Amino acid sequence: MTSDEILSQLTAIFRDVFDDPELEPSRKMTAGDVSEWDSLSHVRLMLTVEKAFRVKFTASQVGYLNNVGDLMDLLQSKLG
């Protein structure tokens, strides 16, 4: 799966989780860039991403995520 395919799928997930049809995630986007992104929505986001991509994250992997780019890189590594 390419970075563009991952970002496209993540865009749909972000729009759903944060209930914002205009949201355009980028590699540099952080939780601070989305007003609705709190700890509860973060958990929901991670669970939705895991389900959509059929992967599992460890707590330490999630802890190292600083931005959407880190999430994309983690997904790329999981998807091989």
ABEGO torsion letter per residue (X at the ends): XBAAAAAAAAAAAAAAAAGBAABBBBAABBAAABAABBAAAAAAAAAAAAAAAGBBBBAAAAAABABAAAAAAAAAAAAX
